[in-house]
């Protein structure tokens, strides 16, 4: 009897998710999703990276989030030393994840950013949650002692929307949903290291 009840619940939940997908259409990006506003700053000891995702959320993704489907962006940031006669030399590679979840009991959105030591950002505003999700501000890339004065460096970065994670009995529903495998193109920013750039 219990097994039948659990099976019924699984079927109902599966139907709910399928209906959500059909009603909202492709839960992807309506416009081309890009990284922009890449910025490099310096402190006395560190090099800092900032960027933002453009056109990351649309109405369909908002509907999905409000129905309790978690959204995760992952970022890859690579710092290379640019060399004319030789392949570029990798100085640092960082990965970061931003995750948005909705708590229907409190009506609040939680945004967790892996590179921060702060508690999750909590807000009742979907717009504020999206803004937090789409930005990296002054994330530490590496220590300045790894850079050489006068050398040229290139920062390359990209972001992608990760596959969502749901209870096991729903995984097969999403297995073929390729629209969750969306990512930006690589974006680059070059700079020549000058010690007088320190903040």
N, C-alpha and C positions, 0 to 999 in steps of 0.2 A: 504493500500500500504506500509506504514511504517512498519507495523507488519510483512508483507511478507518479506521485506528487512532485518529486524532484524533476522527473522527466518533463512533466507538464510545465513546470516553472522554466526549465531550460528552453522548451519550445516557445513559450510566451516571450521570453527575453530575446531569443533569436529573432522572432517576428518583429519585436519592437525595434531592434537595431536595423533590420532590413527595411522596415517602414521609414525609419529616420533617414537612411541613405537614399531611399527612393524619393522621399518628399523633398530633401534638400539637394538632390542631384549629386554631382561630384564634389566631394568635400576637399577641394584643392584650392589652388590659387587662381583667381579670376584674371589677374594681370600677371605679367612677368615679375617674379620675385627676385630682388637683387639686394646685395649689400651696398651700402653707400655711407658717406660721411666717415670714411676710414681716416683715423687720426693717430699720430704718434707723438707722445709727449715724454718728457724726461724729468725725473727727480735727480737728486744728487747721487743716487745709487741704482736706480731702476729705469727701465724703459717700459712705458705704458701704452696700451692699445685701446682704441675706442672704435665702435662702428654701430650701425643700425640696419635692420632689415626693412626694406620697403615693400609694400603690398603683401604683407605676410598673412593678414587676416581678412576674411570677407564675411558676408552674412551667413554663408553656409557653415563656415568654421565656427562662427559664433553660436549658431544653433547647436552644433555638435558639442561644444564646450558647455553650454548651458544644460545639456542633457547628461552631463557627467562624464563625457569622454575626455580623458586627459590629453593635453597637447604638449609635445616636447620638441624643442629646437636643439640641435647640436651644432656646435661651431668648431672648426679646425682653423688654427692660426699658426702659420709657419714663418719664422724669421731666418732668412738666408743672407750670407755674405755674398755679394755679387762680385764675380771674378771674370775678367775678360778672356783670359787664355785657358781657363780651367772651369770645370763645372762648379756651379754655386755650392758653397759650403753651408750646411744647415747649422744654425746656431741654437735654435730653440723650436720646439713644437708644442703647442698647447691645445687641449680640447676642453670645451665647456658645454654644459647643458643647461637649458632654461626650461622649466616645467610649470605649466599652468593647470591647476585643478579647481573644480568648483565644489563647494560644500553646500548642498541643498538645505541642510539643517540651519545653517547660519545665513545663507544667501550671500556668502563671501567667496571671492576668488583668492587663491593662494599661488604666489609665484616664487619658485625656488631657483636660485642661480648658483651653480656648483662652485664658481670661483669666489663667491662671497662667504664670509664667516658670519654674516648677519642672519637673523631669523627670517623665515619666509615673509615676503611682502604680502600683506592682506588688505583687500579693498572690496567694497561692494560695487565698484565701477568696473565694467568690462573694459572700457576704454583705457583706464589707468593700468589695468592688468596687462593689456596688450602692449602698451607703451613700455612697461617694465620688461616684458618678454622679449621685445624686439631690439633692446639696446644693451650694448656692453660699454661701460664707462670706466676708463682707466684701469683695465685689467693688467696685472703685471705679466710681462713677457719673459724678461730675464734681467740679470744684473748688468750694469754698464761696464763692468770690468771685462766682460766677454767681447766688447766692441773695441775696435781700433780707431784711433783718431784719423779722420780723413778718408776712411774706407766707406764704400757705398754698400747699403743693405736694402733688401727687398722684403716687405711683409706681404704674404699671400694669405687670403682668408676666404672661407666659404661657409655656408650654413645649409642645413637640411631639416626637413620635418621628419621626425622619427616615426616608425610604425607604432601604433597605439597598442597598449596592453590591456586586455580584457580577460574575464574569467575563461578558463580552458574551454568550456563548451561553446564559447563564441569565437574562438580563435579561427576556426575554419571559415567563418563568415568573412573575415577580413584578410584571409590568406591571399586572395586574388585581387584585393583592392589596391591596385598599383598607384592610385592617386595619392596614397600616403607617402610614396617614395619620391618626394619633390625636393629638389635642392637648387641652390643658386650656383651661378658660375663663379669661378675663382675671380677675386678682385685683388689688385696689387697696388702697393704704394712704396716708392723708393725714397731713400733719404741718405744723405752723407752725414756721418756722425761728427759733430763738432761739440766739444765739451762745454762751450758757452751756451748750449741749448738747455742746460739744466734749469729747472724751475727754481 
